[in-house]
């Protein structure tokens, strides 16, 4: 399902004046929407990491990972 299909599948709840007050998505559209958001967050994280990879900012040394796994 594409974003355009998700947007076309939205149903709106309106108040007495016809003003939209809520939006309804079927579960398939909702799950696809969440997946798209998660992918966008992942892409942003990868781009940030790639931009800073030489500084190693936010990176964890293998030895630290290994120490955590043996202490648990």
C-alpha positions as CSV (number, residue, x, y, z in Angstrom):
1,X,0.0,0.0,0.0
2,X,1.4,3.4,-1.0
3,X,1.1,6.7,1.0
4,X,-1.4,7.9,-1.7
5,X,-3.5,4.7,-1.1
6,X,-3.4,5.2,2.6
7,X,-4.5,8.8,2.3
8,X,-7.4,7.8,-0.1
9,X,-8.6,5.2,2.4
10,X,-9.0,7.6,5.3
11,X,-12.5,8.1,6.5
12,X,-13.4,11.2,8.4
13,X,-15.8,11.7,11.4
14,X,-17.4,15.2,11.3
15,X,-19.3,17.2,13.9
16,X,-22.7,18.7,13.5
17,X,-21.3,21.6,11.4
18,X,-19.5,19.2,9.1
19,X,-16.1,20.0,10.5
20,X,-13.7,17.0,10.6
21,X,-13.0,15.8,14.2
22,X,-11.3,12.5,13.7
23,X,-9.8,10.2,11.0
24,X,-10.3,6.5,10.7
25,X,-7.9,4.1,9.0
26,X,-8.3,0.3,8.5
27,X,-5.7,-1.7,10.3
28,X,-3.8,-2.6,7.1
29,X,-3.4,1.1,6.3
30,X,-2.4,1.9,9.9
31,X,0.2,-0.8,9.9
32,X,1.6,0.3,6.6
33,X,1.7,3.9,7.8
34,X,3.6,2.9,11.0
35,X,6.1,0.9,8.9
36,X,6.7,3.9,6.6
37,X,7.3,6.2,9.6
38,X,9.7,3.6,11.2
39,X,11.6,3.4,7.8
40,X,11.9,7.2,7.7
41,X,13.3,7.3,11.2
42,X,15.8,4.5,10.3
43,X,16.9,6.4,7.2
44,X,17.4,9.5,9.2
45,X,19.5,7.7,11.8
46,X,21.6,6.1,9.1
47,X,22.2,9.4,7.4
48,X,23.2,11.0,10.7
49,X,25.6,8.1,11.5
50,X,27.1,8.2,8.0
51,X,27.6,12.0,8.3
52,X,29.5,11.5,11.6
53,X,31.1,8.1,11.0
54,X,34.7,9.5,11.1
55,X,34.1,11.1,14.5
56,X,32.7,7.8,15.9
57,X,30.2,10.0,17.8
58,X,27.4,7.7,19.2
59,X,29.3,4.5,18.3
60,X,30.0,1.8,20.9
61,X,33.2,-0.2,20.8
62,X,33.0,-3.9,20.2
63,X,34.7,-4.6,23.5
64,X,31.9,-2.7,25.3
65,X,29.2,-4.8,23.6
66,X,31.1,-7.9,24.4
67,X,31.5,-6.9,28.1
68,X,27.8,-6.2,28.3
69,X,26.8,-9.6,26.8
70,X,29.1,-11.6,29.2
71,X,27.9,-9.7,32.3
72,X,24.2,-10.3,31.7
